[in-house]
Amino acid sequence: MAAMVEIKDLVKNFSLSQGIWAKDSRVIKAVDKVSFSIEEGEIVGLVGESGSGKTTLARVILGLTPMTSGSVVIDGIDLAKAGKKDRDKLHREIAVVFQDPVSNLNPRQTVESSIMRPMLLHGISRAEARRRAKEVLDMVKMDERYLDSYPHQLSGGQLQRIAIARALALSPKIMILDEPTSALDVSIQAQIFNLLLDLQEQMHLTYLVITHDLNAVKYISDKIAVMYLGKLVEFGSTEEVTEKPRHPYTKGLMKAAPILDPRMRDRKKEIIDGEPGSMMDLGTGCRFYARCRYASPECQSHDPQMDVMETGHQAACHHPLK
């Protein structure tokens, strides 16, 4: 399979000036030399604590935030070199579904108007946009009578289905799902994830799923990428990353996940000590050093490089777990 999204040595820094007349500025390394790829038709889950750089990475892929350095190639188009024609193509090929559909739907517009809007902006005729709106609403398992509804008349699950329908309107190749179910009840979350899996299979979509829900990411993803303070610390198949994590941070995330199987209720959770540090004061060593039970002097002084095993499983750790 060809890589649909290929990220290499991606860096995104933000500068914080000390004042209007200050000559110095502090730098936040929100994304620091991140490299991984997403194959066509693949689902990659991106996990990590709040502030790890997941959403910033997604914004760079979407073209909403310019990169500092590195490269992002999407469906053969290099973002850094893309002209207007290429960017217009990517705007059609990449869709996004956010965490809170209420804040992304105009309360004064009907469902039909909300779904039609991106199509009209891309020059599709009103008649064709109206036909397509009915089509995508059916794809997300909603009756066309909801086309005349307003957001306040719908439940959270229905609103998220509308958001997904709108994302499908331009027949994208890639969907970025940023916490797509975190605002929903558990039973509705399962329905939405099953819907997304059905759509992915039907349309051969490529997904990047950003989530805090580790049980969900294990259920939906082919591969998992783990970020910590702007760095990619582990990447590999879902089975390997969840069952045999190589990085202590990944192991801590997995051990802290809610236990859904009643037969495993007695399993002891392992909570990661401490709080994530600041991206403005990262030091020279491993960013997880202060919270890691396996840390050594080498970890404090040298930032570990990504080690790739024969299976493709990758981890950036001086003392990878066995």
C-alpha positions as CSV (number, residue, x, y, z in Angstrom):
1,M,0.0,0.0,0.0
2,A,1.1,3.6,-0.7
3,A,1.4,6.1,2.1
4,M,-1.5,8.5,2.1
5,V,0.1,10.7,4.8
6,E,3.8,10.8,5.2
7,I,5.3,13.0,8.0
8,K,9.1,13.4,8.3
9,D,11.0,15.3,10.9
10,L,8.0,17.6,11.5
11,V,8.7,20.6,13.8
12,K,6.2,23.2,14.9
13,N,7.4,25.8,17.3
14,F,5.5,28.7,18.9
15,S,7.4,31.8,20.2
16,L,6.3,33.6,23.4
17,S,7.7,37.1,23.6
18,Q,8.6,38.3,27.0
19,G,7.2,41.8,26.2
20,I,6.7,44.4,23.5
21,W,10.3,45.6,23.7
22,A,12.0,42.3,24.7
23,K,14.7,41.0,22.4
24,D,14.4,37.4,23.7
25,S,11.5,35.1,23.3
26,R,10.8,31.6,24.7
27,V,10.0,28.8,22.3
28,I,7.3,26.1,22.8
29,K,8.3,23.0,20.9
30,A,4.7,21.7,20.3
31,V,5.8,19.2,17.7
32,D,9.5,18.1,17.7
33,K,10.9,16.1,14.8
34,V,7.9,13.7,14.5
35,S,8.0,11.1,11.7
36,F,5.5,8.4,10.8
37,S,3.2,7.5,7.9
38,I,-0.4,6.4,7.4
39,E,-1.0,4.0,4.6
40,E,-4.0,4.3,2.3
41,G,-7.1,2.8,4.0
42,E,-5.4,2.5,7.4
43,I,-6.6,3.7,10.8
44,V,-4.0,5.3,13.0
45,G,-4.8,6.2,16.6
46,L,-2.9,9.2,18.1
47,V,-2.8,9.2,21.9
48,G,-1.1,11.0,24.7
49,E,-1.9,13.3,27.6
50,S,-3.3,16.8,27.2
51,G,-0.6,19.1,25.9
52,S,1.4,16.4,24.1
53,G,1.0,18.1,20.7
54,K,-1.7,15.8,19.2
55,T,-4.0,18.6,18.1
56,T,-1.2,20.8,16.8
57,L,0.0,17.9,14.7
58,A,-3.5,17.6,13.3
59,R,-3.7,21.3,12.6
60,V,-0.5,21.2,10.5
61,I,-1.9,18.2,8.5
62,L,-5.1,20.2,7.9
63,G,-3.1,23.2,6.8
64,L,-4.5,25.4,9.6
65,T,-1.1,25.9,11.2
66,P,2.1,26.4,9.2
67,M,5.0,24.0,10.0
68,T,8.3,25.3,11.2
69,S,10.4,22.7,9.4
70,G,10.2,19.1,8.2
71,S,7.7,17.8,5.6
72,V,4.2,16.6,5.3
73,V,3.2,14.8,2.1
74,I,-0.5,14.0,1.6
75,D,-1.6,11.9,-1.3
76,G,1.6,12.8,-3.1
77,I,1.3,16.6,-2.4
78,D,4.0,18.3,-0.3
79,L,2.3,20.8,1.9
80,A,5.3,23.1,2.0
81,K,5.4,23.3,-1.8
82,A,1.7,23.2,-2.5
83,G,0.2,25.8,-4.8
84,K,-3.4,27.0,-4.8
85,K,-4.5,24.2,-7.1
86,D,-3.0,21.5,-4.9
87,R,-4.4,23.1,-1.7
88,D,-7.8,23.2,-3.2
89,K,-7.5,19.5,-4.0
90,L,-6.4,18.7,-0.4
91,H,-9.3,20.8,1.0
92,R,-11.6,18.3,-0.8
93,E,-9.7,15.2,0.1
94,I,-9.2,15.9,3.9
95,A,-12.2,16.2,6.2
96,V,-12.3,16.7,10.0
97,V,-14.7,15.8,12.7
98,F,-14.3,17.7,16.0
99,Q,-15.1,16.8,19.6
100,D,-18.1,19.0,20.1
101,P,-20.5,19.1,17.1
102,V,-22.7,21.7,18.7
103,S,-20.0,24.4,18.5
104,N,-19.3,23.5,14.9
105,L,-22.9,23.7,13.6
106,N,-24.6,27.0,13.0
107,P,-27.7,27.1,15.4
108,R,-29.5,29.2,12.8
109,Q,-29.0,26.8,10.0
110,T,-30.9,23.6,9.2
111,V,-29.1,20.3,9.0
112,E,-29.5,20.5,5.2
113,S,-27.9,23.9,5.0
114,S,-25.0,22.8,7.3
115,I,-24.3,19.8,5.1
116,M,-24.6,21.7,1.8
117,R,-22.4,24.6,2.9
118,P,-18.9,23.0,2.1
119,M,-20.2,21.8,-1.2
120,L,-21.5,25.2,-2.2
121,L,-18.2,26.8,-1.2
122,H,-16.4,24.4,-3.6
123,G,-18.6,25.3,-6.5
124,I,-21.1,22.5,-6.5
125,S,-24.6,23.4,-7.7
126,R,-27.3,23.8,-5.2
127,A,-29.4,21.1,-6.8
128,E,-26.5,18.6,-6.7
129,A,-25.6,19.7,-3.1
130,R,-29.1,19.0,-2.0
131,R,-29.1,15.6,-3.6
132,R,-25.7,14.8,-2.0
133,A,-27.0,16.0,1.4
134,K,-29.7,13.3,1.4
135,E,-27.2,10.7,0.3
136,V,-24.7,11.3,3.1
137,L,-27.4,11.6,5.7
138,D,-28.5,8.1,4.7
139,M,-24.9,6.9,4.9
140,V,-24.8,7.9,8.6
141,K,-28.1,6.1,9.2
142,M,-30.4,9.1,9.6
143,D,-33.8,9.7,8.0
144,E,-34.0,12.6,5.5
145,R,-36.7,14.2,7.6
146,Y,-33.9,15.5,9.8
147,L,-32.7,17.7,7.0
148,D,-35.2,20.4,8.1
149,S,-34.2,20.1,11.8
150,Y,-32.1,22.6,13.7
151,P,-29.2,21.7,16.0
152,H,-31.1,22.4,19.2
153,Q,-33.7,19.8,18.2
154,L,-31.2,16.9,18.0
155,S,-29.3,14.8,20.6
156,G,-25.5,14.7,20.9
157,G,-25.3,11.4,19.0
158,Q,-27.5,12.7,16.2
159,L,-25.4,15.9,16.0
160,Q,-22.2,13.9,15.7
161,R,-23.7,11.9,12.9
162,I,-24.6,15.2,11.1
163,A,-21.0,16.4,11.6
164,I,-19.8,13.1,10.0
165,A,-22.3,13.5,7.2
166,R,-21.0,17.0,6.5
167,A,-17.4,15.7,6.5
168,L,-18.4,13.0,3.9
169,A,-20.1,15.6,1.6
170,L,-17.0,16.2,-0.6
171,S,-16.1,12.4,-0.8
172,P,-12.8,12.8,1.1
173,K,-10.0,10.3,1.1
174,I,-8.7,11.2,4.6
175,M,-10.6,12.0,7.8
176,I,-9.1,13.4,10.9
177,L,-11.2,12.6,14.0
178,D,-10.4,14.8,17.0
179,E,-11.9,13.2,20.1
180,P,-15.0,12.3,18.1
181,T,-16.9,10.6,20.9
182,S,-15.6,12.1,24.2
183,A,-18.7,14.3,24.6
184,L,-21.1,11.4,24.2
185,D,-22.6,8.7,26.5
186,V,-20.7,5.3,26.4
187,S,-23.5,3.5,24.6
188,I,-23.6,6.2,21.9
189,Q,-19.8,6.2,21.6
190,A,-19.9,2.5,20.5
191,Q,-22.5,3.3,17.9
192,I,-20.4,6.2,16.5
193,F,-17.3,4.1,16.3
194,N,-19.1,1.2,14.6
195,L,-20.5,3.7,12.1
196,L,-17.0,5.1,11.4
197,L,-15.7,1.6,10.9
198,D,-18.5,0.8,8.4
199,L,-17.9,4.0,6.5
200,Q,-14.1,3.4,6.4
201,E,-14.7,0.0,4.9
202,Q,-17.3,1.2,2.4
203,M,-15.3,4.2,1.2
204,H,-11.8,2.9,1.8
205,L,-11.1,6.0,3.9
206,T,-7.9,6.7,5.8
207,Y,-8.4,7.8,9.4
208,L,-6.2,9.7,11.9
209,V,-8.1,9.3,15.3
210,I,-7.0,11.6,18.1
211,T,-8.3,10.4,21.4
212,H,-7.7,10.0,25.2
213,D,-9.9,6.9,25.2
214,L,-7.4,4.0,25.0
215,N,-10.1,1.3,25.0
216,A,-11.6,3.0,21.9
217,V,-8.3,3.4,20.1
218,K,-7.5,-0.3,20.7
219,Y,-10.9,-1.2,19.2
220,I,-10.8,1.0,16.1
221,S,-7.1,1.4,15.1
222,D,-4.7,-0.6,12.9
223,K,-1.7,1.3,14.4
224,I,-1.1,3.5,17.4
225,A,1.2,6.6,17.7
226,V,2.0,7.8,21.2
227,M,3.1,11.4,21.8
228,Y,4.7,12.9,24.9
229,L,5.5,16.6,25.2
230,G,5.8,17.1,21.4
231,K,7.8,13.9,20.7
232,L,6.7,10.7,19.1
233,V,7.8,8.1,21.7
234,E,6.2,4.9,20.3
235,F,4.6,3.7,17.0
236,G,3.5,0.3,15.8
237,S,0.6,-2.1,15.3
238,T,-2.2,-1.9,17.8
239,E,-1.5,-5.4,19.0
240,E,2.2,-4.8,19.7
241,V,1.8,-1.3,21.2
242,T,-1.0,-2.4,23.6
243,E,0.2,-5.9,24.4
244,K,3.9,-5.4,24.4
245,P,4.6,-1.6,24.9
246,R,8.3,-0.8,24.6
247,H,8.2,2.7,26.1
248,P,7.5,3.1,29.9
249,Y,5.1,6.0,29.1
250,T,3.0,3.9,26.8
251,K,2.9,1.1,29.4
252,G,1.7,3.6,32.0
253,L,-1.1,4.9,29.7
254,M,-2.3,1.3,29.0
255,K,-2.2,0.3,32.7
256,A,-4.1,3.4,33.6
257,A,-6.9,2.8,31.1
258,P,-10.4,2.0,32.5
259,I,-11.0,-1.8,32.9
260,L,-14.1,-2.8,31.0
261,D,-13.8,-6.6,31.3
262,P,-15.4,-7.6,34.6
263,R,-13.1,-10.7,34.8
264,M,-10.1,-8.3,35.2
265,R,-11.6,-6.0,37.8
266,D,-8.9,-7.1,40.3
267,R,-6.1,-6.0,38.1
268,K,-4.1,-3.3,39.8
269,K,-3.8,0.0,37.9
270,E,-0.4,1.7,37.5
271,I,-0.7,5.4,37.6
272,I,2.1,7.4,36.1
273,D,3.8,9.5,38.8
274,G,4.1,13.3,38.5
275,E,2.7,15.7,36.0
276,P,3.8,16.4,32.4
277,G,6.6,19.1,32.3
278,S,6.6,22.3,30.3
279,M,7.4,22.4,26.6
280,M,9.4,25.6,27.3
281,D,11.9,23.9,29.6
282,L,12.6,20.6,28.1
283,G,16.3,20.1,28.9
284,T,18.7,17.9,26.9
285,G,17.6,14.4,27.9
286,C,14.5,12.2,27.7
287,R,11.4,14.3,28.3
288,F,9.9,11.5,30.4
289,Y,12.9,11.2,32.6
290,A,11.5,12.8,35.8
291,R,8.4,10.5,35.8
292,C,10.1,7.2,34.7
293,R,10.8,4.4,37.1
294,Y,13.5,3.0,34.8
295,A,15.4,6.3,34.3
296,S,19.2,6.4,34.4
297,P,21.8,9.2,34.2
298,E,22.0,8.6,30.5
299,C,18.3,9.4,30.2
300,Q,18.8,12.7,31.9
301,S,21.6,13.8,29.6
302,H,20.8,12.3,26.2
303,D,17.5,12.4,24.3
304,P,16.8,8.8,23.0
305,Q,16.5,8.3,19.3
306,M,13.7,6.2,17.7
307,D,14.7,2.5,17.5
308,V,12.9,0.5,14.7
309,M,12.5,-3.3,15.2
310,E,12.0,-5.8,12.4
311,T,8.3,-5.8,12.9
312,G,8.2,-2.0,12.3
313,H,7.5,-1.4,16.0
314,Q,9.3,1.8,17.0
315,A,10.2,3.2,20.4
316,A,12.4,6.1,21.6
317,C,13.8,4.8,24.9
318,H,17.3,4.1,26.3
319,H,15.9,1.2,28.2
320,P,13.1,-0.3,26.1
321,L,10.8,-2.7,27.9
322,K,11.0,-6.4,27.0
